[in-house]
Amino acid sequence: MKSFKLDVKYKEKASRWELAMRLVYWIPLVIVLWILSILAAVCWVIQLLVVLFAGKRNKTLQKIILARVRYRAKFAAYYGFLTDERPEIVPEEF
């Protein structure tokens, strides 16, 4: 199983401007996360059926589900004030 690593470095200095930008940047990120979550949920159900009947995983479905997991982790780190590095609006996997 290939894993992914989320590395968050502690940085004491915080920008007030960055805090204001988070409030604006939040809107497109939540929309993309919402769409990606719906897509991943559909893929999860299909993947469940593929594994049940074929006995193996579909690589494309797995990539879509994994893209949602990674995007949510980056989103949570940014809005949890763990990092100032903004997540991309459209996931890099797409």
KEDO-951635 format. One record per residue: residue number from 1; x, y negated, z of N, C-alpha, C in turn; residue in one letter. Coordinates in nm, 3 decimals, padded with zeros to 5 digits, always signed. Atoms other than C-alpha are relative to their C-alpha. Layout:
(NUM; (X; Y; Z); (X; Y; Z); (X; Y; Z); "A")
...
# end
This chain:
(1; (+00.084; +00.118; +00.000); (+00.000; +00.000; +00.000); (+00.088; -00.124; +00.000); "M")
(2; (-00.076; +00.124; +00.007); (+00.143; -00.334; -00.102); (-00.069; -00.104; +00.089); "K")
(3; (+00.058; +00.099; -00.091); (+00.093; -00.601; +00.161); (+00.036; -00.140; -00.047); "S")
(4; (-00.037; +00.137; +00.029); (+00.098; -00.975; +00.141); (+00.034; -00.068; +00.132); "F")
(5; (-00.048; +00.067; -00.120); (+00.262; -01.213; +00.384); (-00.042; -00.146; -00.005); "K")
(6; (+00.035; +00.140; -00.013); (+00.132; -01.547; +00.502); (+00.095; -00.059; +00.103); "L")
(7; (-00.102; +00.058; -00.086); (+00.417; -01.750; +00.645); (-00.037; -00.144; +00.033); "D")
(8; (+00.037; +00.134; -00.043); (+00.318; -02.058; +00.847); (+00.106; -00.051; +00.096); "V")
(9; (-00.105; +00.061; -00.082); (+00.592; -02.279; +00.988); (-00.061; -00.109; +00.089); "K")
(10; (+00.046; +00.104; -00.093); (+00.533; -02.501; +01.293); (+00.064; -00.133; -00.038); "Y")
(11; (-00.048; +00.135; +00.030); (+00.563; -02.871; +01.219); (-00.073; -00.095; +00.094); "K")
(12; (+00.063; +00.084; -00.102); (+00.502; -03.116; +01.503); (-00.062; -00.127; -00.059); "E")
(13; (+00.050; +00.125; +00.057); (+00.458; -03.428; +01.292); (-00.125; +00.028; -00.083); "K")
(14; (+00.125; -00.013; +00.075); (+00.106; -03.471; +01.155); (-00.037; -00.136; -00.060); "A")
(15; (+00.035; +00.122; +00.071); (-00.022; -03.726; +00.907); (-00.149; -00.030; +00.015); "S")
(16; (+00.140; +00.040; -00.009); (-00.342; -03.920; +00.965); (-00.063; -00.004; -00.139); "R")
(17; (+00.047; +00.004; +00.138); (-00.372; -03.966; +00.589); (-00.036; +00.142; -00.047); "W")
(18; (+00.026; -00.140; +00.038); (-00.352; -03.589; +00.540); (-00.130; +00.049; +00.064); "E")
(19; (+00.125; -00.038; -00.067); (-00.634; -03.546; +00.792); (-00.120; -00.053; -00.078); "L")
(20; (+00.109; +00.057; +00.080); (-00.856; -03.781; +00.589); (-00.016; +00.074; -00.133); "A")
(21; (+00.005; -00.072; +00.127); (-00.765; -03.597; +00.269); (-00.064; +00.138; +00.017); "M")
(22; (+00.060; -00.132; -00.026); (-00.868; -03.265; +00.427); (-00.152; -00.007; -00.009); "R")
(23; (+00.145; +00.015; +00.000); (-01.221; -03.394; +00.468); (-00.055; -00.008; -00.143); "L")
(24; (+00.042; +00.012; +00.140); (-01.244; -03.481; +00.096); (+00.031; +00.129; -00.076); "V")
(25; (-00.048; -00.120; +00.070); (-01.047; -03.178; -00.027); (-00.082; +00.123; +00.037); "Y")
(26; (+00.080; -00.110; -00.050); (-01.277; -02.952; +00.173); (-00.113; +00.036; -00.096); "W")
(27; (+00.119; -00.022; +00.084); (-01.570; -02.992; -00.069); (+00.027; +00.096; -00.116); "I")
(28; (-00.022; -00.096; +00.110); (-01.422; -02.827; -00.382); (+00.049; +00.137; +00.049); "P")
(29; (-00.050; -00.128; -00.050); (-01.245; -02.561; -00.175); (-00.113; +00.089; +00.051); "L")
(30; (+00.113; -00.078; -00.052); (-01.566; -02.452; -00.004); (-00.086; +00.052; -00.115); "V")
(31; (+00.078; -00.045; +00.115); (-01.749; -02.436; -00.338); (+00.068; +00.119; -00.068); "I")
(32; (-00.074; -00.109; +00.063); (-01.476; -02.219; -00.491); (-00.001; +00.124; +00.090); "V")
(33; (+00.002; -00.114; -00.093); (-01.460; -02.000; -00.178); (-00.136; +00.068; +00.000); "L")
(34; (+00.136; -00.054; +00.004); (-01.837; -01.955; -00.187); (-00.020; +00.086; -00.125); "W")
(35; (+00.014; -00.074; +00.126); (-01.833; -01.848; -00.555); (+00.087; +00.125; +00.002); "I")
(36; (-00.092; -00.114; -00.007); (-01.531; -01.624; -00.500); (-00.050; +00.107; +00.097); "L")
(37; (+00.055; -00.095; -00.097); (-01.699; -01.464; -00.198); (-00.115; +00.081; -00.059); "S")
(38; (+00.110; -00.071; +00.066); (-02.009; -01.377; -00.400); (+00.055; +00.099; -00.101); "I")
(39; (-00.063; -00.088; +00.099); (-01.794; -01.235; -00.680); (+00.068; +00.119; +00.067); "L")
(40; (-00.070; -00.108; -00.071); (-01.585; -01.034; -00.433); (-00.099; +00.098; +00.063); "A")
(41; (+00.101; -00.089; -00.059); (-01.898; -00.897; -00.263); (-00.058; +00.093; -00.106); "A")
(42; (+00.051; -00.083; +00.110); (-02.033; -00.774; -00.597); (+00.106; +00.103; -00.039); "V")
(43; (-00.110; -00.092; +00.034); (-01.692; -00.624; -00.681); (+00.018; +00.107; +00.106); "C")
(44; (-00.013; -00.096; -00.109); (-01.681; -00.457; -00.340); (-00.103; +00.112; -00.013); "W")
(45; (+00.106; -00.101; +00.016); (-02.013; -00.281; -00.401); (+00.032; +00.090; -00.119); "V")
(46; (-00.036; -00.080; +00.118); (-01.901; -00.171; -00.748); (+00.119; +00.091; +00.033); "I")
(47; (-00.117; -00.079; -00.038); (-01.566; -00.056; -00.606); (-00.041; +00.118; +00.089); "Q")
(48; (+00.050; -00.106; -00.086); (-01.750; +00.145; -00.342); (-00.059; +00.114; -00.083); "L")
(49; (+00.061; -00.101; +00.086); (-01.947; +00.324; -00.612); (+00.105; +00.071; -00.086); "L")
(50; (-00.107; -00.060; +00.080); (-01.636; +00.381; -00.826); (+00.077; +00.102; +00.084); "V")
(51; (-00.073; -00.093; -00.087); (-01.451; +00.539; -00.532); (-00.087; +00.120; +00.034); "V")
(52; (+00.091; -00.108; -00.035); (-01.756; +00.743; -00.439); (-00.015; +00.102; -00.112); "L")
(53; (+00.027; -00.092; +00.111); (-01.813; +00.889; -00.785); (+00.125; +00.042; -00.077); "F")
(54; (-00.120; -00.034; +00.079); (-01.469; +00.877; -00.953); (+00.116; +00.046; +00.088); "A")
(55; (-00.108; -00.041; -00.091); (-01.249; +00.928; -00.647); (+00.127; -00.081; -00.016); "G")
(56; (-00.116; +00.087; +00.013); (-01.013; +00.644; -00.741); (-00.046; -00.146; -00.004); "K")
(57; (+00.032; +00.143; -00.001); (-00.998; +00.265; -00.719); (+00.019; -00.061; -00.138); "R")
(58; (-00.016; +00.078; +00.123); (-01.040; +00.021; -01.006); (+00.093; -00.116; +00.031); "N")
(59; (-00.102; +00.100; -00.028); (-00.738; -00.210; -01.024); (-00.054; -00.143; -00.015); "K")
(60; (+00.055; +00.134; +00.022); (-00.928; -00.512; -01.160); (-00.090; -00.042; +00.115); "T")
(61; (+00.088; +00.031; -00.114); (-01.191; -00.496; -00.886); (+00.082; -00.027; +00.125); "L")
(62; (-00.086; +00.020; -00.116); (-00.919; -00.464; -00.625); (+00.068; -00.137; -00.004); "Q")
(63; (-00.066; +00.130; +00.013); (-00.740; -00.774; -00.761); (-00.096; -00.114; +00.034); "K")
(64; (+00.098; +00.105; -00.029); (-01.059; -00.981; -00.739); (-00.029; -00.006; +00.150); "I")
(65; (+00.026; -00.003; -00.145); (-01.130; -00.870; -00.381); (+00.121; -00.054; +00.075); "I")
(66; (-00.123; +00.048; -00.064); (-00.767; -00.933; -00.283); (+00.019; -00.150; -00.020); "L")
(67; (-00.009; +00.144; +00.026); (-00.777; -01.279; -00.445); (-00.086; -00.077; +00.100); "A")
(68; (+00.088; +00.065; -00.098); (-01.068; -01.368; -00.216); (+00.061; +00.003; +00.140); "R")
(69; (-00.063; -00.013; -00.132); (-00.885; -01.240; +00.092); (+00.115; -00.100; +00.014); "V")
(70; (-00.113; +00.094; -00.004); (-00.573; -01.442; +00.008); (-00.047; -00.145; +00.004); "R")
(71; (+00.052; +00.136; +00.005); (-00.772; -01.755; -00.075); (-00.059; -00.041; +00.135); "Y")
(72; (+00.060; +00.028; -00.131); (-00.964; -01.734; +00.253); (+00.107; -00.019; +00.107); "R")
(73; (-00.109; +00.014; -00.098); (-00.639; -01.690; +00.450); (+00.067; -00.136; -00.015); "A")
(74; (-00.062; +00.132; +00.023); (-00.485; -02.000; +00.289); (-00.094; -00.112; +00.043); "K")
(75; (+00.102; +00.097; -00.039); (-00.809; -02.192; +00.342); (-00.004; -00.014; +00.153); "F")
(76; (+00.006; +00.001; -00.146); (-00.821; -02.094; +00.710); (+00.125; -00.063; +00.062); "A")
(77; (-00.124; +00.058; -00.053); (-00.456; -02.188; +00.767); (+00.000; -00.152; -00.017); "A")
(78; (+00.002; +00.145; +00.026); (-00.507; -02.532; +00.611); (-00.100; -00.071; +00.089); "Y")
(79; (+00.102; +00.066; -00.082); (-00.829; -02.615; +00.793); (+00.009; +00.033; +00.148); "Y")
(80; (-00.029; -00.027; -00.140); (-00.706; -02.464; +01.116); (+00.118; -00.081; +00.049); "G")
(81; (-00.114; +00.088; -00.031); (-00.427; -02.727; +01.112); (+00.128; +00.077; +00.028); "F")
(82; (-00.123; -00.077; -00.015); (-00.161; -02.458; +01.091); (+00.105; -00.044; -00.100); "L")
(83; (-00.092; +00.045; +00.104); (-00.007; -02.610; +00.778); (-00.056; -00.123; -00.070); "T")
(84; (+00.042; +00.113; +00.082); (-00.016; -02.926; +00.568); (+00.003; +00.035; -00.148); "D")
(85; (-00.006; -00.044; +00.139); (+00.032; -02.725; +00.249); (-00.141; +00.032; -00.048); "E")
(86; (+00.136; -00.020; +00.049); (-00.293; -02.752; +00.057); (-00.011; +00.125; -00.087); "R")
(87; (+00.021; -00.113; +00.091); (-00.430; -02.437; -00.102); (-00.045; -00.052; -00.136); "P")
(88; (+00.043; +00.041; +00.133); (-00.485; -02.457; -00.477); (-00.152; +00.009; -00.009); "E")
(89; (+00.146; -00.002; +00.011); (-00.843; -02.531; -00.580); (-00.046; +00.128; -00.068); "I")
(90; (+00.030; -00.126; +00.068); (-00.856; -02.243; -00.828); (+00.108; +00.099; +00.039); "V")
(91; (-00.101; -00.097; -00.043); (-00.683; -01.930; -00.695); (+00.099; +00.032; -00.112); "P")
(92; (-00.104; -00.024; +00.099); (-00.354; -01.858; -00.869); (-00.017; +00.133; -00.073); "E")
(93; (+00.023; -00.128; +00.066); (-00.473; -01.506; -00.954); (-00.088; -00.014; -00.124); "E")
(94; (+00.092; +00.018; +00.113); (-00.724; -01.650; -01.202); (+00.056; -00.094; -00.101); "F")
# end
